[in-house]
Amino acid sequence: FNNLSSDVEQDYFSDGLTEDIITQLSRIKAYKVISRTSVMQYKNSTRSVKEIGKDLGVSLIMEGSVQRHKEQVRITAQLINAITDEHIWAESYDRPIHDIFSIQREVALAIAAVLNTTLSKKETRELDYIPTSDLQAYDFYLRGKLLTEKRNKADLLMAREHFQQAVTKDKSFAAAYAGLADTFLLSSFRGYEDPVMMLWQAKKYIDIATALDPFSGETQASLGYWYFQSFDWHAAEITYRRAISLNANQSNVYLWLAILLQGKGEHEAALNIYDQGTDINPMWDFLLKNKVIALANMNNREGAISLQEKLIAKAS
């Protein structure tokens, strides 16, 4: 979803909306939805829909735009057949900004209807879920998410401040607590701050997030990562798998689980997990680089070289 607002700093909002709609659509088990990491490189791309569809291995592409002005938002969305370039569905929404979650739900339901997908009660219930009723808290959350992805210390500390402001605004905002925990987990893993203190802080916020929303795949992912850094491999594996079952669109969890399985010597199982992760995030090179290592550790020289050559060709 492209940002059509006059303020380029609103990119965080359009990118956040993109990720939220991906999350909503991925709740529908009938669909394989490509994750944000892979799709964002096509933002403002000149490549055709057919080319993008071929790159990502998908038959349908949804694109749109976001224009935010004060307390109003205008969102356009359209679904395109990536094989025939035919427009299947299009809609625009002019609403107050506080309707943002209703719009996300309506988009997912409209896609399900046009694709003749029957939703289960569980899927319908998940689409009805509203993470926060405070739009300022949501705004802080989106800013924090974008900064967390950059992974460097300065941005992580700034992301932490945004998440802290989000939970101050809304103490029932489970996803913001999970995001806050992630800033401590990443800082611990990367050695930015004292690991013991960071893990203690992370667990405190993971526990709050879990109590607020025990069925959050994102919170379970954070908990699994905490177990991993606490050297509890068994609990980490179980929790990673639970995270994937709750939200199958988390490509980072496939990476973490595959690395853990490699460490256990379960190379075939690790390769299977890498393939599952690549299926939803085919353009994430870091996932593919780790798969090269897994193939090399299995003495699969031909497979490792072939994949590495593809990565080199892509980089050049």
C-alpha positions as MATLAB code, in Angstrom:
seq = 'FNNLSSDVEQDYFSDGLTEDIITQLSRIKAYKVISRTSVMQYKNSTRSVKEIGKDLGVSLIMEGSVQRHKEQVRITAQLINAITDEHIWAESYDRPIHDIFSIQREVALAIAAVLNTTLSKKETRELDYIPTSDLQAYDFYLRGKLLTEKRNKADLLMAREHFQQAVTKDKSFAAAYAGLADTFLLSSFRGYEDPVMMLWQAKKYIDIATALDPFSGETQASLGYWYFQSFDWHAAEITYRRAISLNANQSNVYLWLAILLQGKGEHEAALNIYDQGTDINPMWDFLLKNKVIALANMNNREGAISLQEKLIAKAS';
ca = [
       0.000    0.000    0.000;
       1.619    3.231   -1.172;
       1.573    6.363    0.926;
      -0.264    9.113   -0.958;
      -0.212   11.528    1.968;
       1.634   14.803    1.493;
       3.823   13.862    4.474;
       6.429   11.245    3.477;
       6.936   10.495    7.165;
       3.539    8.784    7.038;
       5.251    5.841    5.318;
       5.297    4.041    8.668;
       1.481    4.128    8.641;
       1.047    2.755    5.106;
       3.715    0.094    5.745;
       2.031   -0.829    9.004;
      -1.326   -1.110    7.264;
       0.278   -3.382    4.659;
       1.548   -5.699    7.383;
      -1.745   -5.679    9.276;
      -3.738   -6.650    6.183;
      -1.207   -9.406    5.425;
      -1.746  -10.638    8.988;
      -5.518  -10.505    8.584;
      -5.453  -12.463    5.317;
      -3.023  -15.021    6.735;
      -5.593  -15.824    9.431;
      -7.603  -17.469    6.656;
      -6.069  -20.941    6.445;
      -7.076  -21.444    2.800;
      -4.580  -18.792    1.704;
      -0.817  -18.705    1.393;
       0.045  -15.059    1.944;
       3.525  -13.748    1.186;
       5.061  -11.910    4.133;
       5.840   -8.218    4.218;
       9.627   -8.648    3.972;
       9.280  -10.047    0.458;
       6.502   -7.815   -0.818;
       7.889   -4.477    0.376;
      10.693   -4.496   -2.188;
       8.002   -4.071   -4.857;
       6.715   -0.868   -3.298;
       6.861    1.770   -6.052;
       8.280   -0.921   -8.365;
       8.031   -0.592  -12.138;
       7.779   -4.364  -12.579;
       4.502   -5.638  -13.995;
       1.964   -7.571  -11.962;
       2.755  -10.686  -14.002;
       6.478  -10.360  -13.245;
       5.885   -9.826   -9.543;
       3.498  -12.776   -9.406;
       6.114  -14.986  -11.051;
       8.856  -13.768   -8.688;
       6.769  -14.528   -5.609;
       5.065  -17.660   -6.897;
       1.550  -16.307   -6.416;
      -1.537  -16.094   -8.585;
      -3.155  -13.066   -6.946;
      -1.778   -9.671   -5.953;
      -3.443   -7.047   -3.818;
      -2.242   -3.468   -4.059;
      -3.553   -0.120   -2.965;
      -2.869    3.257   -1.431;
      -3.294    5.097    1.845;
      -3.958    8.802    2.246;
      -4.132   10.088    5.794;
      -5.162   13.620    6.694;
      -5.670   14.574   10.328;
      -8.486   12.359   11.629;
      -9.512   10.957    8.229;
      -8.061    8.175    6.104;
      -8.732    7.133    2.511;
      -7.730    3.612    1.553;
      -8.038    2.068   -1.892;
      -7.468   -1.608   -2.538;
      -7.678   -3.864   -5.551;
      -7.137   -7.561   -6.206;
      -5.464   -8.533   -9.472;
      -5.009  -11.890  -11.186;
      -1.219  -12.063  -11.581;
      -1.504  -14.522  -14.470;
      -4.059  -12.713  -16.654;
      -3.569   -9.167  -15.264;
      -7.336   -9.039  -14.771;
      -8.804   -6.869  -12.003;
     -10.958   -9.104   -9.825;
     -12.064   -6.702   -7.109;
     -11.591   -3.066   -6.083;
     -12.909   -0.883   -3.302;
     -12.186    2.452   -1.637;
     -12.821    3.446    1.974;
     -13.181    7.020    3.205;
     -13.468    6.789    6.959;
     -12.463    8.369   10.255;
      -9.053    7.077   11.331;
     -10.569    5.216   14.302;
     -12.256    2.861   11.785;
      -8.894    1.521   10.620;
      -9.403   -1.954   12.115;
     -12.903   -2.223   10.660;
     -11.458   -1.413    7.237;
      -8.822   -4.145    7.593;
     -11.535   -6.632    8.527;
     -13.768   -5.544    5.625;
     -10.917   -5.968    3.151;
     -10.233   -9.520    4.373;
     -13.936  -10.423    4.256;
     -14.299   -8.923    0.773;
     -11.360  -10.998   -0.506;
     -12.853  -14.125    1.071;
     -16.199  -13.399   -0.600;
     -14.777  -12.755   -4.067;
     -12.686  -15.944   -3.835;
     -15.701  -17.942   -2.566;
     -13.902  -18.871    0.640;
     -16.031  -20.127    3.523;
     -14.631  -18.926    6.829;
     -14.706  -21.018    9.977;
     -16.074  -19.604   13.222;
     -12.504  -19.389   14.510;
     -11.337  -17.422   11.466;
     -14.286  -15.043   11.710;
     -13.604  -14.535   15.405;
      -9.938  -13.785   14.734;
     -10.831  -11.250   12.036;
     -13.133   -9.516   14.533;
     -10.293   -9.029   17.022;
      -9.386   -5.375   17.682;
      -5.879   -5.000   19.188;
      -6.487   -1.565   20.716;
      -9.193    1.070   20.897;
      -6.644    3.851   21.326;
      -5.444    5.211   17.976;
      -2.550    7.084   19.547;
      -1.344    3.822   21.072;
      -1.652    2.143   17.674;
       0.332    4.976   16.084;
       3.152    4.547   18.609;
       3.026    0.784   18.008;
       3.429    1.145   14.230;
       6.389    3.475   14.682;
       7.980    1.015   17.084;
       7.503   -1.922   14.712;
       9.206   -0.105   11.847;
      12.189    0.892   13.983;
      12.567   -2.605   15.466;
      13.140   -4.026   11.990;
      16.301   -1.921   11.617;
      17.960   -3.910   14.438;
      20.649   -1.328   15.329;
      20.956   -0.116   18.927;
      19.811    3.481   18.393;
      16.637    2.452   16.550;
      15.884   -0.326   19.043;
      16.065    2.129   21.930;
      13.779    4.533   20.061;
      11.390    1.672   19.251;
      11.332    0.789   22.950;
      10.240    4.331   23.769;
       7.407    4.129   21.227;
       6.188    0.788   22.570;
       6.389    2.138   26.107;
       4.239    5.094   25.090;
       1.794    2.686   23.419;
       1.283    0.600   26.578;
       1.068    3.766   28.673;
      -1.806    4.892   26.445;
      -3.474    1.471   26.459;
      -2.500   -0.953   29.218;
      -4.485   -3.734   27.504;
      -2.541   -3.537   24.193;
      -1.008   -7.028   24.088;
       0.869   -6.614   20.791;
       2.610   -3.481   22.084;
       3.833   -5.371   25.172;
       5.171   -8.110   22.860;
       6.901   -5.468   20.738;
       8.406   -3.968   23.879;
       9.690   -7.398   24.908;
      11.282   -7.862   21.469;
      13.402   -4.736   21.904;
      14.905   -6.252   25.046;
      15.359   -9.680   23.422;
      17.147   -8.232   20.396;
      19.315   -6.005   22.565;
      20.286   -9.047   24.638;
      21.066  -11.239   21.643;
      23.121   -8.546   19.917;
      24.996   -7.556   23.065;
      23.799   -3.944   23.071;
      22.911   -4.026   26.784;
      23.388   -6.344   29.758;
      21.870   -9.693   28.657;
      20.723  -10.771   32.135;
      18.823   -7.545   32.697;
      17.450   -7.555   29.152;
      16.076  -11.101   29.448;
      14.511  -10.297   32.811;
      12.779   -7.241   31.339;
      11.682   -9.156   28.244;
      10.062  -11.930   30.285;
       8.151   -9.396   32.371;
       6.500   -7.940   29.276;
       5.998  -11.320   27.585;
       4.048  -12.460   30.660;
       1.824   -9.378   30.478;
       1.219   -9.859   26.744;
       0.411  -13.554   27.247;
      -2.069  -12.787   30.021;
      -3.817  -10.233   27.800;
      -3.857  -12.389   24.640;
      -2.879  -16.051   25.174;
      -3.530  -16.884   21.512;
      -1.142  -14.370   19.956;
       1.327  -16.011   17.593;
       3.612  -12.987   17.886;
       3.779  -13.226   21.685;
       4.467  -16.952   21.482;
       7.296  -16.187   19.049;
       8.788  -13.764   21.585;
       8.447  -16.373   24.333;
      10.159  -18.969   22.161;
      13.016  -16.574   21.475;
      13.293  -15.937   25.239;
      13.511  -19.701   25.898;
      16.165  -19.980   23.175;
      18.314  -17.269   24.765;
      17.752  -18.926   28.144;
      19.188  -22.179   26.674;
      15.939  -24.117   27.140;
      15.988  -25.707   23.672;
      13.056  -28.055   24.278;
      10.718  -25.289   25.455;
      11.918  -23.039   22.634;
      11.082  -25.639   19.986;
       7.619  -26.322   21.401;
       6.871  -22.605   21.657;
       8.153  -21.814   18.152;
       5.851  -24.503   16.752;
       2.938  -23.107   18.754;
       3.712  -19.618   17.410;
       3.602  -20.910   13.831;
       0.328  -22.751   14.443;
      -1.220  -19.503   15.705;
       0.253  -17.306   12.973;
       1.835  -19.168   10.066;
       3.052  -15.942    8.450;
       5.994  -15.361   10.811;
       9.005  -16.131    8.637;
      11.413  -15.141   11.418;
      10.062  -18.006   13.546;
      10.738  -20.515   10.762;
      14.329  -19.243   10.726;
      14.711  -19.535   14.505;
      13.173  -23.015   14.552;
      15.302  -24.249   11.659;
      18.500  -22.970   13.332;
      17.504  -24.748   16.542;
      16.855  -28.013   14.671;
      20.230  -27.701   12.936;
      21.859  -27.384   16.336;
      20.156  -30.630   17.365;
      21.487  -32.340   14.241;
      18.006  -32.742   12.730;
      19.098  -31.491    9.311;
      16.234  -32.897    7.223;
      13.690  -31.413    9.607;
      15.541  -28.082    9.489;
      15.472  -28.073    5.676;
      11.730  -28.700    5.744;
      11.245  -25.706    8.026;
      13.476  -23.543    5.821;
      11.315  -24.502    2.844;
       8.144  -23.569    4.724;
       9.656  -20.211    5.620;
      10.822  -19.601    2.064;
       7.342  -20.425    0.795;
       5.899  -17.340    2.519;
       9.020  -15.164    2.335;
      10.834  -16.143   -0.883;
      12.841  -12.915   -1.157;
      14.370  -12.967    2.337;
      18.037  -13.655    1.585;
      18.987  -14.237    5.228;
      16.676  -17.257    5.328;
      18.217  -18.633    2.130;
      21.790  -18.019    3.351;
      21.104  -20.111    6.426;
      19.614  -22.805    4.223;
      22.918  -22.878    2.293;
      24.706  -23.571    5.596;
      22.240  -26.355    6.387;
      22.819  -27.982    2.997;
      26.591  -27.713    3.441;
      26.373  -29.315    6.893;
      24.507  -32.225    5.289;
      27.346  -32.592    2.744;
      24.847  -31.671    0.029;
      27.515  -29.869   -1.971;
      25.481  -29.635   -5.165;
      22.423  -28.181   -3.446;
      24.458  -25.680   -1.401;
      26.401  -24.437   -4.424;
      23.268  -24.159   -6.560;
      21.445  -22.070   -3.956;
      24.511  -19.916   -3.274;
      24.887  -19.220   -7.001;
      21.272  -18.049   -7.118;
      21.929  -15.688   -4.213;
      25.059  -14.305   -5.924;
      23.174  -13.812   -9.191;
      20.387  -12.023   -7.355;
      22.838   -9.728   -5.553;
      24.562   -8.773   -8.775;
];
